[in-house]
Amino acid sequence: MAIDPNFEETREREGQERGVDVWGPTDPPEQLGIHGTHVAVDLDICVGDGACLEDCPVDVFEWIDTPDHPESEQKVTPADEDQCIDCMLCVDVCPVDAIDVDPGRENRI
């Protein structure tokens, strides 16, 4: 199952973590929600392989610890999503379609 590209309409914004919007529902450690808005990562399905972090030419992503999550103990968050240049490399390399980039969503320069 891929990230819901309409999460802004189907989920509630629960706040921020490390300066990044978090869209629920959340119930750690199993349910972490979607992090980010312009660059959104569904941490519930992210497997933490780091391909997005390695391929991003402008360093949008950073590692975060997600202890006891069933998919992985580390995941990526779009910590610097305002730097995104909409190249879509992260979307293309994500093996589980956990990332969505939409230039029309808020937090766009």
C-alpha positions as CSV (number, residue, x, y, z in Angstrom):
1,M,0.0,0.0,0.0
2,A,1.4,3.4,-1.0
3,I,1.2,6.7,0.7
4,D,-2.1,8.5,0.4
5,P,-1.5,11.5,-1.9
6,N,-4.6,13.1,-0.5
7,F,-3.5,12.9,3.2
8,E,-4.1,16.6,3.8
9,E,-7.8,15.9,3.2
10,T,-8.1,12.5,4.8
11,R,-5.9,12.9,7.9
12,E,-5.7,15.4,10.7
13,R,-2.5,17.4,11.4
14,E,-1.5,16.4,14.9
15,G,1.4,18.8,15.3
16,Q,5.1,18.9,14.5
17,E,8.1,16.8,15.3
18,R,11.6,18.3,14.7
19,G,9.9,21.1,12.8
20,V,8.1,18.8,10.4
21,D,4.3,18.5,10.2
22,V,2.9,15.2,11.5
23,W,-0.4,13.8,10.1
24,G,-2.2,11.2,12.1
25,P,-3.3,9.0,13.4
26,T,-0.3,8.3,15.5
27,D,0.2,5.7,18.3
28,P,3.9,5.1,18.7
29,P,5.8,2.9,18.3
30,E,3.6,1.1,15.8
31,Q,1.8,4.0,14.2
32,L,3.9,7.0,13.3
33,G,1.8,8.8,10.7
34,I,2.9,10.9,7.7
35,H,5.7,13.4,8.3
36,G,6.0,16.4,6.1
37,T,3.6,18.3,3.8
38,H,5.3,19.3,0.5
39,V,7.6,16.3,0.8
40,A,5.6,13.7,2.7
41,V,6.9,10.4,4.1
42,D,4.5,7.7,5.4
43,L,6.5,6.4,8.3
44,D,4.1,3.5,8.9
45,I,5.1,1.9,5.6
46,C,8.7,3.2,5.3
47,V,11.2,0.4,5.5
48,G,14.2,2.6,6.2
49,D,16.4,1.5,3.4
50,G,17.8,5.1,3.0
51,A,17.6,5.2,-0.8
52,C,15.8,8.6,-0.7
53,L,18.4,10.0,1.7
54,E,21.3,8.8,-0.6
55,D,19.7,10.0,-3.8
56,C,18.4,13.4,-2.8
57,P,20.6,16.1,-4.4
58,V,19.6,18.8,-1.9
59,D,19.7,16.8,1.4
60,V,16.0,17.0,2.3
61,F,16.0,13.9,4.5
62,E,17.6,12.9,7.7
63,W,17.6,9.7,9.8
64,I,15.4,9.4,12.9
65,D,15.2,6.6,15.4
66,T,11.9,4.6,15.5
67,P,12.5,2.0,18.2
68,D,10.2,-1.0,18.2
69,H,8.5,0.0,14.9
70,P,7.6,-3.3,13.1
71,E,9.1,-2.2,9.8
72,S,12.4,-0.7,10.9
73,E,14.3,0.9,13.9
74,Q,15.3,3.9,11.8
75,K,13.4,5.9,9.2
76,V,13.9,9.1,7.3
77,T,12.0,12.4,7.8
78,P,11.9,15.3,5.4
79,A,13.7,17.6,7.9
80,D,14.6,20.2,5.2
81,E,11.6,19.9,2.9
82,D,11.7,23.6,2.1
83,Q,15.0,22.8,0.1
84,C,13.1,20.3,-2.2
85,I,13.6,21.1,-5.9
86,D,10.8,18.7,-7.0
87,C,13.2,16.4,-8.9
88,M,11.1,13.3,-7.7
89,L,14.2,11.1,-7.3
90,C,13.1,10.2,-3.7
91,V,9.7,9.1,-5.1
92,D,11.3,7.1,-7.8
93,V,13.7,5.2,-5.6
94,C,11.4,4.4,-2.6
95,P,10.8,0.6,-2.8
96,V,7.4,0.8,-1.0
97,D,6.0,4.1,-2.4
98,A,6.2,5.7,1.1
99,I,7.0,9.2,-0.3
100,D,4.9,11.8,-2.1
101,V,6.1,15.2,-3.4
102,D,3.5,17.7,-4.5
103,P,4.6,21.2,-5.4
104,G,1.1,22.4,-4.9
105,R,0.9,21.6,-1.2
106,E,1.9,24.2,1.4
107,N,5.5,24.7,2.7
108,R,6.6,25.4,-0.8
109,I,9.2,28.2,-1.4
